[in-house]
Amino acid sequence: MAAFAAPAPTKIRKFEIRKFTLSGRDLLFLEVVTDSGAVGIGEGSLPGRVDIVEQAIRWLEPYFVGQDPAGVEDHWNRAYYTLSRWRDGSVMNTALAALDIALWDLEAQRLGVPIWRLLGGAQAKPLRVYYSHWSQDVNPRTPAALGELARKSKADGWTAVKWIVFRGGTEWQRLQRTVAEVKAVREAAGEDFDIALELAETFTVRTAIELSRALAPYRVMFLEEPTWRENPRALGDLAAQSPIPIATGEGLVSRHEFRTLLEHRGARILQPDVIHCGGISELRRIAELGDIEGVEISPHMWYGPVAHVASLQAMNSCRNFLMQEWDAVHDTVFTELTQGTYPVQKNGRVTPPSQPGLGVKMDWPAWERRCPYQGPSRRPPTGRPE
C-alpha cells in the first residue's frame, strides 16, 4: 500500500482589500492570498465605516501572514480571544468576519468542496428568502400601489416580502397608515404570502404593542426591531404581549449578546448578520444557541454578493433556519459583477453554490468600472441607511 502523501503546507502571503460604493452603500472585500496562488475571499462591509474596518483588518494582517490558513476555528479563537483582551464591537467583529469567511473559502477550495459541505450539509438546499426593502421604489407609496406590487412580486415567484413602515405623522397616523398598507398587501397577495415589517427601532414598547394588536388579523410573520436593540428586557416585555413574533439581532455582534437577548425572551426570530457577528463560524454558533431555546433564525443581509452567499452557506444545514433576507434589487448587478456565479431567487428560494469554496467569482475590473469607491467624505443620509 502506498504511503499517504500530505499536501505541501500553504502559507498566507498577504491581505488584499478592495472597496466600492454601490447605490449609496460602501462595500469592502478582503482577499487572503496564499503562496500557492489560492485566494480566499471575505466581506467586511459596514455602512459609513469601511475605512475603519480596513484599519482593523490591517491590524490583524501581521498576525496571520506566514500562517497556514487551515484550521479556521483555531484562527477565529486566536483572533477573538488571544490577540487582544478588547473584544467585540461592530468594527472588530466585521473585520474578523471578513477574515473568517475568506479562511472558510480557502479551506473548502483546498478540499474541493463547497463550504456547506464542510459544515455538515449533504446537498445544496433551496433556501427560502424574502424580498427586503421591497417598497423602496414605490412612488407615490399608497396602499393600492403596494397591493399592485404584491401581485407582481407573487407572480415573479416571491413568497415573502418585508418593508419599512411609514415614519411620518403622529402615532395614530403611523398606525393607521401601516394597517392600511398591510391590509392592502394581504388582500392583493392572498393568505399564502408572508408579510414582515421593519420597524427600525422607531417605536416604544407601548406603541409597538398597540401596532401589533392592530395588525394581528392580517397574519404578519414578524415585526423587526420594534424598539432599541440595547434593551433586551424591554424587548422581552414587548414579546410577551405582542400577538406577532418579534425579530431582532442585526446589530448584535456576538453569541454573548444573543444569549442575553434569549435570557429575556426578547425575540422568537434571531437576525444575526454574518459579516457583523464574526463570520460563518459565529453565525453557526448563534444559530445553535437559538436552536437550544426553540428560536428560529433569519439572518440579516444588506451587503455585497460575498456576504449574501456566505450566509447561505452557513444556513444550508441549519436546523432552525426560517428564511434569509435577500436584497433582491441588486440581483442583476451582482450576477454581472460575479461572472454569473451569484445565485438568484427562483420560486421564493435561493440555492447556495456547489462549486468548491464560497462559489462566487468576482470580476474586479467590472467592479472598478461600475462601482468606484467614493471615499470617506461620503456619509449616509440622516436616519438608518440599511
C-alpha positions in Angstrom: 0.0 0.0 0.0 1.4 3.4 -1.0 2.1 5.8 1.8 -0.3 8.8 2.2 1.3 12.0 0.8 0.2 15.0 2.8 -0.2 18.2 0.7 2.6 20.7 0.9 1.8 23.3 3.6 0.3 26.6 2.3 1.1 29.9 3.9 -0.8 33.2 3.9 1.3 35.7 1.9 -0.8 38.9 2.2 -4.2 40.6 2.5 -5.7 42.5 -0.4 -8.5 44.9 0.4 -10.9 46.3 -2.2 -13.6 49.0 -1.6 -16.5 50.0 -3.7 -19.7 52.1 -3.5 -22.9 50.8 -4.9 -26.2 52.7 -4.7 -25.1 54.7 -1.7 -23.6 51.9 0.3 -19.9 51.1 0.9 -18.7 47.6 0.3 -15.4 46.1 1.4 -14.0 42.8 0.2 -10.9 41.0 1.6 -8.8 38.6 -0.4 -6.5 36.4 1.6 -3.6 35.5 -0.8 -1.5 32.4 -0.2 1.9 31.4 -1.6 0.3 28.6 -3.5 -1.7 31.0 -5.6 -5.0 30.1 -3.9 -7.1 33.1 -2.8 -9.9 33.2 -0.3 -12.5 36.0 -0.3 -14.4 37.5 2.5 -16.5 40.7 3.0 -16.3 43.4 5.7 -18.9 46.0 4.6 -20.2 48.3 7.3 -22.3 51.4 6.4 -20.2 54.6 6.5 -17.3 52.8 8.3 -15.5 50.6 5.8 -12.3 52.7 6.2 -12.3 51.9 9.9 -12.9 48.2 9.2 -10.0 48.4 6.7 -7.7 49.6 9.5 -8.9 46.8 11.8 -8.1 44.2 9.1 -4.7 45.7 8.6 -4.2 45.3 12.4 -5.0 41.6 12.1 -2.8 41.1 9.0 0.7 40.7 10.6 -0.6 38.1 13.0 -1.7 35.9 10.0 0.9 36.4 7.3 3.1 33.3 7.3 0.4 31.1 8.9 -1.2 28.1 7.4 -4.8 29.1 6.6 -6.1 25.7 7.6 -7.8 25.4 10.9 -10.5 28.1 10.7 -11.8 27.6 14.3 -8.3 27.9 15.7 -7.7 31.1 13.8 -11.1 32.5 14.9 -10.4 31.8 18.6 -6.9 33.2 18.3 -8.1 36.4 16.7 -11.0 36.9 19.1 -9.6 35.7 22.4 -5.8 35.8 22.3 -4.6 38.8 20.2 -6.2 41.3 22.5 -8.4 41.4 25.6 -10.5 44.1 24.0 -13.2 42.1 22.2 -16.5 42.6 20.3 -17.7 45.8 18.7 -19.2 46.1 15.2 -15.9 47.2 13.6 -13.6 44.5 15.1 -16.1 41.7 14.6 -16.8 42.8 11.0 -13.0 42.7 10.3 -12.9 39.2 11.9 -15.9 38.1 9.8 -14.1 39.1 6.6 -11.1 37.0 7.6 -13.3 34.1 8.8 -15.2 33.9 5.5 -12.0 34.1 3.5 -10.4 31.2 5.5 -13.5 29.0 5.1 -13.3 29.8 1.3 -9.7 28.7 1.2 -10.2 25.5 3.3 -13.2 24.4 1.1 -11.2 25.2 -2.1 -8.3 23.1 -0.7 -10.6 20.1 -0.2 -12.5 20.6 -3.4 -15.9 21.0 -1.8 -18.4 23.9 -1.1 -18.3 25.5 2.3 -21.8 24.0 3.2 -20.3 20.5 2.8 -17.6 21.3 5.5 -20.4 22.4 7.8 -22.2 19.1 7.6 -24.6 19.6 4.6 -25.3 16.6 2.4 -26.5 18.7 -0.6 -27.2 22.3 -1.6 -30.8 23.1 -0.4 -33.1 25.7 -2.0 -33.3 28.1 1.0 -36.3 30.3 1.4 -35.7 34.0 1.1 -37.7 37.2 1.5 -37.6 40.3 -0.7 -36.1 43.0 1.6 -36.6 46.8 1.3 -39.4 45.8 -1.0 -41.3 49.1 -1.2 -38.3 51.4 -1.7 -39.0 52.2 -5.3 -42.8 52.7 -5.0 -43.6 56.4 -5.6 -46.2 57.5 -4.6 -46.4 55.0 -1.9 -50.0 54.2 -1.3 -51.8 51.1 -0.1 -53.1 50.5 -3.6 -49.6 50.7 -5.1 -48.3 48.3 -2.6 -51.1 45.9 -3.3 -50.3 46.0 -7.0 -46.6 45.4 -6.3 -47.6 42.4 -4.1 -49.4 40.9 -7.0 -46.4 41.4 -9.3 -43.9 40.0 -6.7 -46.0 36.9 -6.2 -46.2 36.4 -10.0 -42.4 36.7 -10.0 -42.1 33.8 -7.6 -41.7 35.6 -4.3 -43.4 34.1 -1.3 -42.5 36.7 1.3 -41.6 40.4 1.5 -40.6 43.0 4.1 -40.8 46.8 4.0 -40.0 49.7 6.4 -43.2 51.1 8.0 -44.3 54.7 7.4 -42.3 57.1 9.6 -44.1 60.4 9.4 -47.1 61.9 11.3 -48.5 61.2 14.7 -48.6 57.9 16.5 -52.2 57.4 15.3 -51.4 58.3 11.7 -48.4 55.8 11.7 -50.6 53.1 13.0 -53.5 53.8 10.6 -51.1 54.0 7.6 -49.3 50.8 8.5 -52.5 48.8 8.9 -53.8 50.2 5.6 -50.7 49.1 3.8 -50.6 45.6 5.3 -54.4 45.1 4.7 -53.9 46.1 1.0 -51.0 43.7 0.5 -52.8 40.8 2.3 -55.9 41.3 0.2 -53.9 41.5 -3.1 -51.5 38.6 -2.5 -53.7 36.3 -0.5 -53.0 34.2 2.5 -50.2 32.2 1.1 -47.9 35.2 1.0 -45.8 36.2 4.1 -45.6 39.8 5.2 -42.8 41.1 7.5 -42.4 44.7 8.7 -39.2 46.6 9.6 -40.0 49.0 12.4 -36.4 50.3 12.5 -36.3 50.9 16.3 -38.8 53.8 15.9 -41.5 52.5 18.4 -41.8 52.4 22.2 -42.9 49.3 23.9 -46.3 50.8 24.3 -46.8 51.9 20.7 -45.3 48.6 19.3 -47.8 46.6 21.4 -50.7 48.7 20.1 -49.5 48.3 16.5 -49.0 44.5 16.8 -52.6 44.1 18.1 -54.0 46.2 15.3 -52.1 44.1 12.7 -52.9 40.7 14.2 -55.8 40.0 11.9 -53.6 40.2 8.9 -51.1 37.4 9.9 -47.9 39.3 9.9 -44.9 37.0 10.1 -42.8 39.2 12.3 -42.1 42.7 13.5 -38.4 43.6 13.2 -36.6 45.7 15.7 -39.6 47.5 17.1 -37.6 49.3 19.8 -34.0 49.8 20.8 -31.8 46.7 20.5 -29.7 47.7 23.5 -32.7 47.0 25.8 -33.4 43.2 25.8 -35.6 43.5 28.9 -37.9 45.9 27.0 -37.9 43.6 24.0 -38.9 40.8 26.4 -41.8 42.8 27.8 -42.9 43.6 24.3 -42.6 40.0 23.0 -44.7 38.7 25.9 -47.6 41.0 25.0 -47.3 41.0 21.2 -49.6 38.7 19.2 -47.0 38.9 16.4 -43.5 37.4 16.8 -40.6 39.8 17.4 -37.4 39.6 15.4 -34.1 41.3 16.1 -30.4 40.9 16.0 -28.8 42.6 13.1 -26.9 44.9 15.5 -25.8 42.3 17.9 -22.3 41.2 17.3 -21.6 38.0 19.3 -23.3 35.0 20.7 -22.9 36.6 24.1 -25.2 39.4 23.2 -27.7 37.0 21.7 -27.6 34.9 24.9 -28.7 38.0 26.9 -31.5 38.6 24.4 -32.6 35.0 24.8 -32.5 35.1 28.5 -35.0 38.0 28.4 -37.1 36.1 25.8 -36.8 39.2 23.6 -37.3 37.5 20.2 -38.8 34.4 18.6 -36.7 35.1 15.4 -33.0 35.9 15.6 -31.4 38.0 12.8 -27.6 37.9 13.1 -25.6 39.3 10.2 -22.7 37.0 9.0 -20.4 40.0 8.5 -21.0 41.8 11.7 -21.2 38.9 14.2 -17.8 37.4 13.4 -18.4 35.4 10.2 -19.6 32.0 9.3 -18.1 30.4 12.5 -20.0 32.7 14.9 -23.2 32.7 12.8 -23.4 29.0 13.2 -22.8 29.2 17.0 -25.6 31.8 17.3 -28.0 29.6 15.3 -27.2 26.6 17.6 -27.8 28.8 20.6 -31.2 29.8 19.3 -32.0 26.1 18.5 -31.5 25.2 22.1 -34.1 27.8 23.0 -36.5 26.8 20.3 -36.0 30.1 18.4 -35.7 30.4 14.6 -33.0 32.2 12.7 -33.5 34.5 9.8 -30.1 36.2 9.0 -30.0 39.9 8.3 -28.5 40.9 4.9 -28.0 44.2 3.1 -24.5 44.0 1.7 -22.5 42.5 -1.2 -22.6 39.2 -3.0 -20.0 37.6 -0.8 -22.0 38.3 2.3 -25.2 37.0 0.8 -23.6 33.7 -0.3 -21.6 33.3 2.9 -24.8 33.5 4.9 -26.5 30.9 2.7 -23.5 28.6 3.0 -23.8 28.8 6.8 -27.6 28.2 6.8 -27.7 25.3 4.4 -27.6 22.7 7.2 -29.0 24.8 10.0 -32.0 23.0 11.6 -33.8 26.1 12.9 -33.4 28.2 9.7 -36.5 30.2 8.8 -35.5 32.3 5.8 -32.8 34.6 4.6 -33.2 38.3 4.0 -32.4 38.9 0.3 -31.6 42.3 -1.1 -33.1 41.5 -4.5 -32.8 44.9 -6.0 -29.2 44.1 -6.9 -29.6 40.6 -8.2 -28.9 41.6 -11.8 -25.9 43.8 -10.9 -24.4 41.1 -8.6 -24.8 38.5 -11.3 -22.9 40.7 -13.8 -20.2 41.5 -11.3 -19.6 37.9 -10.3 -19.5 36.5 -13.9 -22.8 34.7 -13.4 -21.8 32.8 -10.3 -24.2 34.7 -8.0 -27.4 32.6 -7.1 -30.7 34.3 -7.7 -34.2 33.7 -6.5 -36.5 31.1 -8.0 -39.9 30.3 -6.6 -39.0 32.2 -3.4 -35.8 30.3 -2.8 -32.1 30.6 -3.5 -29.7 27.6 -3.6 -26.1 28.1 -2.4 -23.4 27.4 -5.0 -22.0 23.9 -5.2 -18.6 24.9 -6.6 -15.6 24.5 -4.3 -15.2 27.2 -1.6 -17.6 30.1 -1.4 -18.6 29.6 -5.1 -18.5 33.3 -6.1 -16.1 34.6 -8.7 -15.6 38.3 -8.6 -14.9 40.4 -11.7 -12.7 43.1 -10.2 -12.3 45.2 -13.3 -16.0 45.3 -13.7 -16.4 46.4 -10.1 -13.9 49.2 -10.6 -15.7 50.5 -13.6 -19.2 50.3 -12.2 -18.8 50.9 -8.5 -15.8 53.2 -7.8 -15.3 53.9 -4.2 -16.5 57.4 -3.2 -14.2 57.8 -0.3 -14.6 58.6 3.4 -16.2 62.0 2.7 -19.4 60.3 1.6 -21.7 59.8 4.5 -25.1 58.0 4.7 -28.2 60.2 4.8 -30.0 61.1 8.0 -31.6 58.1 9.5 -30.8 54.4 9.2 -29.2 53.6 5.8 -30.0 49.9 5.9 
